[in-house]
Amino acid sequence: SSGINAEYGDIGVDSSKFAGKRIYRAGVTKAIKDPEGLIATAFEKAIVEGADEPSKSGGAGKDIFEVSGGKQGIMKHLMSGVSYMVPIVILGGIFIALGIGLSKALYGKN
């Protein structure tokens, strides 16, 4: 491994797990539009950050998950709710498919 960790600048990521590693912070949009350029830039400009040091590299932008004062924003609550609902929605789809399949198997196509 090269020791470079790309940390997403658009979302809140706990940077303490990358303490002592070379980090280059960049937005997701930048990675989608120019991935090769971003990788080259990351190799050139990545810096070593400690667990309690603020970010010194560019491209991060405002953290959408936090508001001033360290309070959690509404976006974090919405994303938590969505992540808890995904398995329930998938299970509902599976049950509907099973119900339709069983009804056709038991009662025919009509």
N, CA, C and O atoms as a DFTB+ gen file, in Angstrom:
440 C
 N C O
     1  1       0.837      -1.196       0.000
     2  2       0.000       0.000       0.000
     3  2       0.868       1.241       0.000
     4  3       1.946       1.251       0.595
     5  1       0.406       2.283      -0.661
     6  2       1.199       3.494      -0.834
     7  2       1.129       4.419       0.366
     8  3       1.964       5.315       0.491
     9  1       0.170       4.235       1.247
    10  2       0.057       5.092       2.416
    11  2      -0.787       6.318       2.195
    12  3      -0.927       7.133       3.107
    13  1      -1.365       6.484       1.000
    14  2      -2.220       7.645       0.730
    15  2      -3.664       7.234       0.914
    16  3      -4.108       6.246       0.330
    17  1      -4.389       7.967       1.703
    18  2      -5.810       7.734       1.906
    19  2      -6.574       8.934       1.406
    20  3      -6.338      10.051       1.867
    21  1      -7.487       8.731       0.472
    22  2      -8.342       9.827       0.011
    23  2      -9.485       9.951       0.994
    24  3     -10.211       8.983       1.220
    25  1      -9.658      11.103       1.574
    26  2     -10.736      11.318       2.519
    27  2     -11.750      12.234       1.870
    28  3     -11.385      13.264       1.302
    29  1     -12.988      11.880       1.946
    30  2     -14.032      12.647       1.293
    31  2     -14.224      13.971       1.997
    32  3     -14.457      14.014       3.205
    33  1     -14.125      15.052       1.241
    34  2     -14.271      16.380       1.805
    35  2     -15.718      16.832       1.860
    36  3     -16.036      17.792       2.563
    37  1     -16.610      16.156       1.128
    38  2     -18.007      16.580       1.070
    39  2     -18.837      16.062       2.230
    40  3     -19.900      16.609       2.522
    41  1     -18.373      15.029       2.888
    42  2     -19.134      14.448       3.988
    43  2     -18.265      14.393       5.230
    44  3     -17.042      14.506       5.150
    45  1     -18.895      14.220       6.365
    46  2     -18.153      14.164       7.617
    47  2     -17.506      12.805       7.805
    48  3     -18.203      11.801       7.955
    49  1     -16.188      12.760       7.798
    50  2     -15.437      11.533       8.012
    51  2     -14.528      11.763       9.197
    52  3     -13.851      12.788       9.276
    53  1     -14.506      10.819      10.116
    54  2     -13.639      10.922      11.280
    55  2     -12.199      10.757      10.834
    56  3     -11.789       9.657      10.466
    57  1     -11.426      11.831      10.860
    58  2     -10.055      11.779      10.358
    59  2      -9.078      11.196      11.372
    60  3      -7.904      11.022      11.043
    61  1      -9.513      10.888      12.588
    62  2      -8.592      10.337      13.582
    63  2      -8.088       8.958      13.178
    64  3      -6.996       8.563      13.586
    65  1      -8.858       8.220      12.386
    66  2      -8.397       6.889      11.966
    67  2      -7.303       6.970      10.911
    68  3      -6.678       5.957      10.597
    69  1      -7.060       8.158      10.357
    70  2      -6.002       8.346       9.374
    71  2      -4.781       9.051       9.980
    72  3      -3.926       9.538       9.240
    73  1      -4.690       9.112      11.297
    74  2      -3.581       9.802      11.966
    75  2      -2.252       9.186      11.535
    76  3      -2.074       7.968      11.576
    77  1      -1.332      10.040      11.125
    78  2      -0.020       9.583      10.704
    79  2       0.055       9.126       9.263
    80  3       1.127       8.728       8.807
    81  1      -1.046       9.169       8.532
    82  2      -1.077       8.772       7.120
    83  2      -1.094      10.017       6.243
    84  3      -1.486      11.098       6.682
    85  1      -0.665       9.848       5.008
    86  2      -0.735      10.951       4.046
    87  2      -2.177      11.084       3.575
    88  3      -2.786      10.112       3.130
    89  1      -2.718      12.299       3.677
    90  2      -4.118      12.546       3.338
    91  2      -4.199      13.719       2.364
    92  3      -3.494      14.718       2.512
    93  1      -5.058      13.579       1.383
    94  2      -5.406      14.700       0.507
    95  2      -6.919      14.781       0.493
    96  3      -7.589      13.835       0.078
    97  1      -7.455      15.887       0.935
    98  2      -8.907      16.058       0.992
    99  2      -9.402      16.652      -0.314
   100  3      -8.865      17.644      -0.808
   101  1     -10.442      16.025      -0.869
   102  2     -11.008      16.513      -2.128
   103  2     -12.490      16.205      -2.139
   104  3     -12.948      15.282      -1.465
   105  1     -13.232      16.973      -2.898
   106  2     -14.659      16.763      -3.018
   107  2     -14.980      15.607      -3.948
   108  3     -14.171      15.235      -4.797
   109  1     -16.154      15.049      -3.782
   110  2     -16.600      13.933      -4.614
   111  2     -16.740      14.365      -6.065
   112  3     -16.419      13.599      -6.974
   113  1     -17.213      15.576      -6.291
   114  2     -17.390      16.082      -7.653
   115  2     -16.064      16.101      -8.402
   116  3     -16.003      15.751      -9.580
   117  1     -15.021      16.507      -7.721
   118  2     -13.700      16.543      -8.327
   119  2     -13.249      15.132      -8.723
   120  3     -12.649      14.949      -9.782
   121  1     -13.533      14.152      -7.888
   122  2     -13.149      12.767      -8.179
   123  2     -13.937      12.197      -9.349
   124  3     -13.411      11.379     -10.103
   125  1     -15.172      12.609      -9.511
   126  2     -15.994      12.114     -10.613
   127  2     -15.566      12.748     -11.931
   128  3     -15.477      12.067     -12.952
   129  1     -15.300      14.055     -11.909
   130  2     -14.980      14.771     -13.150
   131  2     -13.575      14.496     -13.661
   132  3     -13.379      14.396     -14.872
   133  1     -12.599      14.373     -12.784
   134  2     -11.210      14.183     -13.207
   135  2     -10.495      13.223     -12.249
   136  3      -9.667      13.666     -11.452
   137  1     -10.795      11.921     -12.309
   138  2     -10.197      10.989     -11.351
   139  2      -8.677      10.854     -11.497
   140  3      -7.962      10.799     -10.496
   141  1      -8.178      10.801     -12.747
   142  2      -6.734      10.659     -12.946
   143  2      -5.990      11.880     -12.425
   144  3      -4.949      11.753     -11.779
   145  1      -6.529      13.065     -12.709
   146  2      -5.907      14.293     -12.222
   147  2      -5.916      14.378     -10.710
   148  3      -4.953      14.843     -10.100
   149  1      -7.001      13.928     -10.108
   150  2      -7.103      13.951      -8.648
   151  2      -6.092      13.004      -8.012
   152  3      -5.476      13.338      -6.999
   153  1      -5.922      11.835      -8.599
   154  2      -4.952      10.876      -8.058
   155  2      -3.540      11.438      -8.162
   156  3      -2.754      11.338      -7.220
   157  1      -3.220      12.031      -9.315
   158  2      -1.891      12.631      -9.482
   159  2      -1.669      13.760      -8.476
   160  3      -0.599      13.866      -7.876
   161  1      -2.686      14.601      -8.298
   162  2      -2.593      15.701      -7.340
   163  2      -2.454      15.169      -5.912
   164  3      -1.710      15.731      -5.108
   165  1      -3.170      14.085      -5.598
   166  2      -3.100      13.508      -4.258
   167  2      -1.699      12.992      -3.955
   168  3      -1.205      13.166      -2.841
   169  1      -1.050      12.357      -4.938
   170  2       0.313      11.881      -4.721
   171  2       1.277      13.034      -4.501
   172  3       2.235      12.902      -3.739
   173  1       1.038      14.163      -5.160
   174  2       1.928      15.315      -5.039
   175  2       1.689      16.123      -3.770
   176  3       2.642      16.544      -3.115
   177  1       0.415      16.345      -3.413
   178  2       0.094      17.317      -2.372
   179  2      -0.429      16.722      -1.068
   180  3      -0.797      17.466      -0.159
   181  1      -0.466      15.410      -0.961
   182  2      -0.956      14.803       0.285
   183  2      -0.002      15.141       1.422
   184  3       1.216      15.163       1.245
   185  1      -0.576      15.404       2.593
   186  2       0.224      15.741       3.771
   187  2      -0.113      14.784       4.896
   188  3      -1.172      14.156       4.896
   189  1       0.794      14.676       5.855
   190  2       0.566      13.834       7.025
   191  2      -0.172      14.671       8.052
   192  3       0.276      15.755       8.426
   193  1      -1.317      14.152       8.509
   194  2      -2.101      14.853       9.516
   195  2      -2.143      14.033      10.788
   196  3      -2.209      12.805      10.746
   197  1      -2.105      14.719      11.922
   198  2      -2.283      14.058      13.199
   199  2      -3.753      13.971      13.530
   200  3      -4.584      14.538      12.820
   201  1      -4.086      13.271      14.594
   202  2      -5.483      13.093      14.975
   203  2      -6.130      14.403      15.398
   204  3      -7.334      14.583      15.213
   205  1      -5.341      15.332      15.971
   206  2      -5.928      16.571      16.467
   207  2      -5.545      17.792      15.646
   208  3      -5.863      18.913      16.041
   209  1      -4.860      17.606      14.496
   210  2      -4.503      18.742      13.655
   211  2      -5.628      19.066      12.693
   212  3      -6.275      18.150      12.184
   213  1      -5.879      20.323      12.429
   214  2      -6.861      20.680      11.408
   215  2      -6.313      20.415      10.018
   216  3      -5.104      20.278       9.828
   217  1      -7.203      20.345       9.063
   218  2      -6.799      20.100       7.676
   219  2      -6.056      21.293       7.114
   220  3      -6.452      22.439       7.323
   221  1      -4.954      21.012       6.384
   222  2      -4.195      22.072       5.746
   223  2      -4.273      21.977       4.239
   224  3      -3.841      22.894       3.541
   225  1      -4.814      20.885       3.721
   226  2      -4.892      20.749       2.268
   227  2      -6.211      21.308       1.770
   228  3      -7.160      21.474       2.537
   229  1      -6.261      21.594       0.485
   230  2      -7.418      22.288      -0.057
   231  2      -8.453      21.375      -0.657
   232  3      -8.277      20.158      -0.703
   233  1      -9.550      21.978      -1.124
   234  2     -10.567      21.267      -1.868
   235  2     -11.697      20.700      -1.044
   236  3     -12.597      20.075      -1.605
   237  1     -11.691      20.887       0.254
   238  2     -12.683      20.207       1.073
   239  2     -14.045      20.879       1.036
   240  3     -15.053      20.198       0.846
   241  1     -14.105      22.150       1.205
   242  2     -15.394      22.821       1.248
   243  2     -16.033      22.704       2.615
   244  3     -15.403      22.225       3.558
   245  1     -17.273      23.135       2.732
   246  2     -17.994      23.143       3.994
   247  2     -18.556      21.763       4.300
   248  3     -19.058      21.082       3.406
   249  1     -18.475      21.352       5.543
   250  2     -19.016      20.066       5.957
   251  2     -20.532      20.176       6.043
   252  3     -21.045      20.959       6.842
   253  1     -21.253      19.414       5.241
   254  2     -22.707      19.539       5.190
   255  2     -23.390      18.862       6.366
   256  3     -24.592      19.039       6.567
   257  1     -22.638      18.083       7.152
   258  2     -23.251      17.371       8.259
   259  2     -23.213      18.146       9.568
   260  3     -23.856      17.741      10.537
   261  1     -22.491      19.228       9.619
   262  2     -22.407      19.987      10.862
   263  2     -22.760      21.446      10.631
   264  3     -22.504      22.006       9.565
   265  1     -23.349      22.042      11.645
   266  2     -23.617      23.467      11.622
   267  2     -22.746      24.106      12.682
   268  3     -22.079      23.405      13.444
   269  1     -22.744      25.427      12.742
   270  2     -21.874      26.096      13.701
   271  2     -22.206      25.677      15.119
   272  3     -23.363      25.413      15.446
   273  1     -21.179      25.617      15.961
   274  2     -21.359      25.227      17.348
   275  2     -21.227      23.730      17.557
   276  3     -21.400      23.262      18.682
   277  1     -20.928      22.960      16.518
   278  2     -20.736      21.522      16.663
   279  2     -22.031      20.731      16.722
   280  3     -21.999      19.521      16.950
   281  1     -23.169      21.383      16.525
   282  2     -24.433      20.659      16.554
   283  2     -24.608      19.853      15.286
   284  3     -24.129      20.245      14.222
   285  1     -25.290      18.731      15.394
   286  2     -25.517      17.912      14.213
   287  2     -26.614      18.530      13.367
   288  3     -27.627      19.001      13.884
   289  1     -26.399      18.522      12.077
   290  2     -27.355      19.107      11.151
   291  2     -28.458      18.128      10.788
   292  3     -28.391      16.940      11.105
   293  1     -29.463      18.648      10.124
   294  2     -30.611      17.831       9.734
   295  2     -30.215      16.781       8.700
   296  3     -30.833      15.720       8.621
   297  1     -29.188      17.078       7.910
   298  2     -28.760      16.128       6.877
   299  2     -28.319      14.805       7.491
   300  3     -28.630      13.742       6.953
   301  1     -27.610      14.853       8.595
   302  2     -27.145      13.622       9.248
   303  2     -28.333      12.801       9.739
   304  3     -28.323      11.575       9.635
   305  1     -29.347      13.461      10.267
   306  2     -30.530      12.748      10.743
   307  2     -31.287      12.108       9.584
   308  3     -31.765      10.979       9.694
   309  1     -31.393      12.833       8.480
   310  2     -32.072      12.281       7.311
   311  2     -31.337      11.065       6.766
   312  3     -31.961      10.059       6.429
   313  1     -30.030      11.152       6.679
   314  2     -29.250      10.040       6.149
   315  2     -29.318       8.821       7.074
   316  3     -29.322       7.685       6.600
   317  1     -29.371       9.047       8.376
   318  2     -29.527       7.930       9.308
   319  2     -30.868       7.250       9.106
   320  3     -30.950       6.022       9.095
   321  1     -31.919       8.040       8.947
   322  2     -33.249       7.470       8.716
   323  2     -33.316       6.679       7.427
   324  3     -33.931       5.613       7.378
   325  1     -32.689       7.193       6.383
   326  2     -32.679       6.486       5.102
   327  2     -31.936       5.170       5.226
   328  3     -32.393       4.150       4.709
   329  1     -30.793       5.175       5.905
   330  2     -30.023       3.938       6.013
   331  2     -30.751       2.874       6.835
   332  3     -30.557       1.682       6.596
   333  1     -31.579       3.275       7.793
   334  2     -32.369       2.289       8.544
   335  2     -33.550       1.775       7.729
   336  3     -34.012       0.657       7.956
   337  1     -34.043       2.570       6.788
   338  2     -35.213       2.163       6.003
   339  2     -34.872       1.268       4.820
   340  3     -35.739       0.530       4.351
   341  1     -33.647       1.305       4.324
   342  2     -33.278       0.529       3.133
   343  2     -33.546      -0.966       3.309
   344  3     -34.152      -1.555       2.413
   345  1     -33.139      -1.620       4.398
   346  2     -33.428      -3.051       4.529
   347  2     -34.929      -3.353       4.573
   348  3     -35.370      -4.386       4.071
   349  1     -35.700      -2.463       5.166
   350  2     -37.148      -2.678       5.253
   351  2     -37.780      -2.589       3.873
   352  3     -38.660      -3.385       3.543
   353  1     -37.344      -1.636       3.066
   354  2     -37.874      -1.496       1.708
   355  2     -37.493      -2.702       0.858
   356  3     -38.314      -3.197       0.086
   357  1     -36.269      -3.175       0.988
   358  2     -35.828      -4.357       0.238
   359  2     -36.627      -5.581       0.648
   360  3     -37.065      -6.354      -0.204
   361  1     -36.818      -5.760       1.936
   362  2     -37.599      -6.897       2.425
   363  2     -39.037      -6.817       1.924
   364  3     -39.627      -7.838       1.571
   365  1     -39.601      -5.625       1.890
   366  2     -40.951      -5.452       1.352
   367  2     -41.026      -5.867      -0.109
   368  3     -41.988      -6.519      -0.513
   369  1     -40.033      -5.502      -0.906
   370  2     -39.991      -5.899      -2.311
   371  2     -39.891      -7.404      -2.475
   372  3     -40.530      -7.986      -3.351
   373  1     -39.090      -8.028      -1.633
   374  2     -38.963      -9.494      -1.691
   375  2     -40.291     -10.154      -1.347
   376  3     -40.698     -11.102      -2.019
   377  1     -40.968      -9.675      -0.322
   378  2     -42.266     -10.250       0.063
   379  2     -43.314     -10.068      -1.035
   380  3     -44.110     -10.972      -1.285
   381  1     -43.320      -8.922      -1.684
   382  2     -44.267      -8.700      -2.783
   383  2     -43.981      -9.670      -3.924
   384  3     -44.907     -10.257      -4.482
   385  1     -42.708      -9.845      -4.276
   386  2     -42.341     -10.775      -5.344
   387  2     -42.728     -12.207      -4.980
   388  3     -43.235     -12.948      -5.823
   389  1     -42.493     -12.592      -3.738
   390  2     -42.891     -13.942      -3.302
   391  2     -44.404     -14.106      -3.346
   392  3     -44.906     -15.149      -3.765
   393  1     -45.122     -13.090      -2.918
   394  2     -46.585     -13.159      -2.929
   395  2     -47.144     -13.303      -4.330
   396  3     -48.052     -14.101      -4.562
   397  1     -46.606     -12.536      -5.264
   398  2     -47.065     -12.626      -6.652
   399  2     -46.704     -13.989      -7.238
   400  3     -47.517     -14.610      -7.923
   401  1     -45.479     -14.455      -6.967
   402  2     -45.055     -15.762      -7.476
   403  2     -45.889     -16.893      -6.931
   404  3     -46.277     -17.795      -7.673
   405  1     -46.170     -16.857      -5.635
   406  2     -46.989     -17.919      -5.025
   407  2     -48.427     -17.880      -5.521
   408  3     -49.039     -18.924      -5.743
   409  1     -48.960     -16.689      -5.695
   410  2     -50.339     -16.610      -6.178
   411  2     -50.461     -17.147      -7.598
   412  3     -51.459     -17.784      -7.934
   413  1     -49.468     -16.899      -8.423
   414  2     -49.512     -17.440      -9.788
   415  2     -49.284     -18.951      -9.780
   416  3     -49.862     -19.672     -10.594
   417  1     -48.453     -19.425      -8.871
   418  2     -48.204     -20.878      -8.787
   419  2     -49.443     -21.610      -8.282
   420  3     -49.747     -22.702      -8.761
   421  1     -50.156     -21.035      -7.332
   422  2     -51.324     -21.703      -6.742
   423  2     -52.591     -21.547      -7.575
   424  3     -53.374     -22.489      -7.692
   425  1     -52.798     -20.371      -8.152
   426  2     -54.068     -20.084      -8.805
   427  2     -53.950     -19.951     -10.317
   428  3     -54.954     -19.680     -10.976
   429  1     -52.786     -20.128     -10.882
   430  2     -52.615     -20.007     -12.323
   431  2     -52.371     -18.571     -12.730
   432  3     -52.296     -17.672     -11.893
   433  1     -52.246     -18.370     -14.052
   434  2     -51.905     -17.042     -14.542
   435  2     -53.082     -16.066     -14.477
   436  3     -52.861     -14.855     -14.492
   437  1     -54.286     -16.538     -14.407
   438  2     -55.453     -15.650     -14.373
   439  2     -55.797     -15.287     -12.991
   440  3     -56.753     -14.545     -12.767
